[in-house]
Protein backbone atom coordinates (compact mmCIF):
# COMPACT_ATOMS: atom_id res chain seq x y z
CA UNK A 1 0.00 0.00 0.00
CA UNK A 2 1.15 3.47 -0.78
CA UNK A 3 0.51 7.15 -0.40
CA UNK A 4 -0.70 8.40 -3.79
CA UNK A 5 -0.80 12.07 -4.75
CA UNK A 6 -1.34 14.15 -7.87
CA UNK A 7 1.49 16.64 -8.26
CA UNK A 8 0.97 19.72 -10.45
CA UNK A 9 4.10 20.76 -12.31
CA UNK A 10 5.29 24.19 -13.38
CA UNK A 11 7.64 24.53 -16.34
CA UNK A 12 9.80 27.44 -17.51
CA UNK A 13 8.80 26.81 -21.13
CA UNK A 14 5.64 26.11 -23.11
CA UNK A 15 6.03 22.61 -24.47
CA UNK A 16 2.91 20.53 -25.13
CA UNK A 17 4.77 17.26 -24.46
CA UNK A 18 5.56 18.23 -20.86
CA UNK A 19 2.91 16.97 -18.43
CA UNK A 20 0.82 19.42 -16.40
CA UNK A 21 0.65 16.89 -13.58
CA UNK A 22 1.86 13.42 -12.61
CA UNK A 23 0.82 10.78 -10.11
CA UNK A 24 3.39 10.05 -7.39
CA UNK A 25 3.12 6.80 -5.47
CA UNK A 26 5.34 6.28 -2.42
CA UNK A 27 5.16 3.01 -0.47
CA UNK A 28 3.99 3.47 3.10
CA UNK A 29 4.13 0.64 5.67
CA UNK A 30 1.49 2.40 7.81
CA UNK A 31 -0.95 2.45 4.89
CA UNK A 32 -0.32 -1.26 4.30
CA UNK A 33 -0.95 -2.10 7.96
CA UNK A 34 -4.11 0.05 8.06
CA UNK A 35 -5.48 -1.58 4.90
CA UNK A 36 -4.96 -5.09 6.26
CA UNK A 37 -6.41 -4.20 9.66
CA UNK A 38 -9.51 -2.66 8.07
CA UNK A 39 -9.99 -5.90 6.09
CA UNK A 40 -10.08 -7.92 9.32
CA UNK A 41 -6.77 -9.70 8.70
CA UNK A 42 -4.96 -11.20 11.67
CA UNK A 43 -1.96 -8.88 11.87
CA UNK A 44 0.14 -11.10 14.12
CA UNK A 45 0.51 -13.53 11.20
CA UNK A 46 1.43 -10.95 8.60
CA UNK A 47 4.61 -8.98 8.05
CA UNK A 48 3.06 -5.91 6.40
CA UNK A 49 6.45 -4.29 5.88
CA UNK A 50 7.63 -7.24 3.77
CA UNK A 51 4.31 -7.38 1.94
CA UNK A 52 4.58 -3.68 1.05
CA UNK A 53 8.16 -4.05 -0.14
CA UNK A 54 7.37 -7.10 -2.25
CA UNK A 55 4.29 -5.46 -3.76
CA UNK A 56 6.17 -2.26 -4.61
CA UNK A 57 9.10 -4.20 -6.06
CA UNK A 58 6.83 -6.28 -8.27
CA UNK A 59 4.91 -3.20 -9.43
CA UNK A 60 8.09 -1.29 -10.33
CA UNK A 61 9.49 -4.27 -12.23
CA UNK A 62 6.27 -4.75 -14.19
CA UNK A 63 6.10 -1.05 -15.09
CA UNK A 64 9.73 -1.10 -16.22
CA UNK A 65 9.12 -4.20 -18.32
CA UNK A 66 6.06 -2.74 -20.04
CA UNK A 67 7.77 0.62 -20.55
CA UNK A 68 10.92 -0.97 -21.97
CA UNK A 69 8.98 -3.07 -24.43
CA UNK A 70 6.95 -0.04 -25.53
CA UNK A 71 4.05 -2.28 -26.36
CA UNK A 72 1.61 0.08 -28.07
CA UNK A 73 -1.28 -2.37 -28.01
CA UNK A 74 -1.29 -2.39 -24.19
CA UNK A 75 -2.54 0.87 -22.75
CA UNK A 76 -0.36 1.71 -19.76
CA UNK A 77 0.58 5.15 -18.47
CA UNK A 78 3.96 6.64 -19.27
CA UNK A 79 6.34 5.76 -16.45
CA UNK A 80 8.61 8.65 -15.51
CA UNK A 81 10.23 6.83 -12.57
CA UNK A 82 9.90 3.36 -11.05
CA UNK A 83 12.40 3.11 -8.21
CA UNK A 84 12.36 0.16 -5.85
CA UNK A 85 13.61 -0.27 -2.30
CA UNK A 86 17.15 -0.61 -3.60
CA UNK A 87 17.10 3.12 -4.45
CA UNK A 88 17.44 6.09 -2.12
CA UNK A 89 13.70 6.81 -2.31
CA UNK A 90 11.31 4.10 -3.49
CA UNK A 91 8.77 5.87 -5.69
CA UNK A 92 6.66 5.45 -8.80
CA UNK A 93 5.91 8.52 -10.91
CA UNK A 94 3.42 7.92 -13.70
CA UNK A 95 1.37 9.77 -16.26
CA UNK A 96 -1.77 11.38 -14.84
CA UNK A 97 -4.89 10.07 -16.56
CA UNK A 98 -6.99 12.76 -14.92
CA UNK A 99 -9.41 12.98 -17.84
CA UNK A 100 -10.51 9.38 -17.33
CA UNK A 101 -13.67 8.47 -15.50
CA UNK A 102 -14.71 5.54 -13.36
CA UNK A 103 -17.58 3.38 -14.56
CA UNK A 104 -20.55 3.16 -12.21
CA UNK A 105 -20.62 -0.37 -10.76
CA UNK A 106 -24.43 -0.54 -10.88
CA UNK A 107 -24.75 0.69 -14.47
CA UNK A 108 -21.81 -1.39 -15.65
CA UNK A 109 -19.96 -1.09 -18.94
CA UNK A 110 -21.46 -0.14 -22.27
CA UNK A 111 -20.88 -2.61 -25.10
CA UNK A 112 -18.10 -0.39 -26.48
CA UNK A 113 -16.38 -0.19 -23.07
CA UNK A 114 -16.71 -3.94 -22.54
CA UNK A 115 -15.08 -4.68 -25.90
CA UNK A 116 -12.24 -2.27 -25.03
CA UNK A 117 -11.64 -4.09 -21.71
CA UNK A 118 -11.67 -7.49 -23.43
CA UNK A 119 -9.31 -6.21 -26.14
CA UNK A 120 -6.81 -4.95 -23.55
CA UNK A 121 -7.03 -8.24 -21.64
CA UNK A 122 -6.38 -10.17 -24.87
CA UNK A 123 -3.46 -7.86 -25.76
CA UNK A 124 -1.90 -8.42 -22.33
CA UNK A 125 -2.34 -12.19 -22.71
CA UNK A 126 -0.76 -12.08 -26.19
CA UNK A 127 2.13 -10.03 -24.79
CA UNK A 128 2.73 -12.60 -22.05
CA UNK A 129 2.83 -15.41 -24.62
CA UNK A 130 5.20 -13.61 -27.01
CA UNK A 131 7.48 -12.02 -24.45
CA UNK A 132 8.92 -14.23 -21.73
CA UNK A 133 10.79 -11.45 -19.85
CA UNK A 134 7.98 -11.29 -17.29
CA UNK A 135 8.91 -14.81 -16.14
CA UNK A 136 12.40 -13.60 -15.22
CA UNK A 137 10.92 -10.58 -13.42
CA UNK A 138 8.88 -12.90 -11.21
CA UNK A 139 11.59 -15.55 -10.80
CA UNK A 140 14.10 -13.03 -9.42
CA UNK A 141 11.92 -12.50 -6.34
CA UNK A 142 10.29 -15.90 -6.13
CA UNK A 143 11.91 -16.76 -2.79
CA UNK A 144 10.58 -13.57 -1.20
CA UNK A 145 7.10 -14.16 -2.58
CA UNK A 146 6.91 -17.73 -1.34
CA UNK A 147 8.32 -16.82 2.05
CA UNK A 148 5.72 -14.13 2.63
CA UNK A 149 2.61 -15.28 0.79
CA UNK A 150 2.23 -18.81 2.13
CA UNK A 151 0.45 -17.45 5.20
CA UNK A 152 -2.21 -15.41 3.37
CA UNK A 153 -4.80 -18.11 2.70
CA UNK A 154 -5.18 -18.66 6.45
CA UNK A 155 -5.42 -14.93 7.18
CA UNK A 156 -8.43 -14.05 5.07
CA UNK A 157 -11.75 -15.67 6.01
CA UNK A 158 -13.69 -17.32 3.22
N, C-alpha and C positions, 0 to 999 in steps of 0.2 A: 504494500500500500504506500501511497505517496501523497505529497502535497502538490496540488496541481494549480497553476496560476496562469492567467493570460497576461502577458507583458506587452505593453504598447511601446513601440520603438520610435525614436526620433532620428532622422538622418540629416546630414548637412548638404545633401543634394537631392534633386528630384529624379529618381530613377524608378520606373514602374516595376522593375523586377525585385526591388527591395521590399520585404514584407512590412506592413504597418504594425503587425503584432505577431507574436509567436506564443506557443504553449510551452511552459516550463514545468517539468515533472521531476521532483526531487524525492527520493525515497525517504520515508519517515517511519522508524520503528514504532513510534507511539501510535501513528495512524493504523499500522498493521495490527497492533495489539487491540486497539479500540474496535476495529472492524471484526476481529475474531470474537472478542467478548460480546459485542452486540449480536452476533450470530448464535450465541449460546455455546460456543466451543469450550471445551475444558482446557483452560490455559496451562495447567500444570503439565500437560502432555505435549505442549507445542512450543517450540523455540521460534517465536515470531521474528526475532532478529534474523535468524538463518533463513526463514521463509521469505522475508522481505528481500534479503540479499540475493537469494536464488531467483526469485521472481524478477527483480530488476536486472540481474545478469542475463537471464534468458531473454527478456524483452529487448535489452540493448543489442544482444547478438542477433536476434531476429530482424530488428530494424536495420542493422548494418548489412546483413545479408540481402535483404530486399532492396536496400538503397544501392548496394554495390552492383547488383544484377541489373538494376534499372529496368525492371520488368514493367513495361508500359500497360500491359493488359491487367495488371493488379493495381487497383487504386489504393495507394498508401500515401500518407502525407510526406512531404519533403522532410528529411531528417537533417537538422543543422548540427546537432551534437547528440551522441549516444555514448556517454561515458559511464563505465561500470565502477564497481568498488575498488578496482585496481588503480583508479585515477585519484587525483587530489580531491575532486568534488564529483561524486556520482550524480549525474543529471541527464535528462533527455530533453532536448529542445526540438520541437517539431512545428511544422506548418500549422497555422491556425485556420481551421475550417469553420470560421465563425458564421458564414452564410448558410451553413447546413441547418437542417431542422430535424427534430426527433419525431418519429412516427408515433401517433397515438396508439397505445396498446389495445384499446377497445376497438377502434376503427380498423386497425390493421393496415397492411400494405395494399396499395392499388395493384392492378395486374402489371403495370409498367414497372413499379418499384420491386415487385416480387421477382420479375424476370431479371432485373438488374442485380438483385441479391444472389439469385441462382447463378447468373453468369460469373459474378465475382468468385463465388464458391468453386465453380468449375475451373476458372482460371487459376485459382490457388492450388487446386488439386493437380491440374496439369503441370504447374510449376514444380510441385513437389515430386512428380514422376520424372520430369525431364532434368531436374537439377538436384543432385544428391548432396550438395553442400550443407543443407539443413541437418542431415544425419550427423555430420561432423560437429556441427554447432551443439547438438544435443549430447553427443557422446563425450565431448570434452568435460562436461559437468555431470555426467551420469552418476558418479559416486556420490556427489552432494545431493542430487535429487533423490536417489534411493535411500540415503541415510536420513533424510528429513521427511519424505513423503510416506513412508511405510506406516506411520502412526495415524494419518488422516482419516482412513475409513472408520476407525474406532472413535474418532472425535465427534464426527457429525452424525446426529441421530437420523435414522431413516424414516 
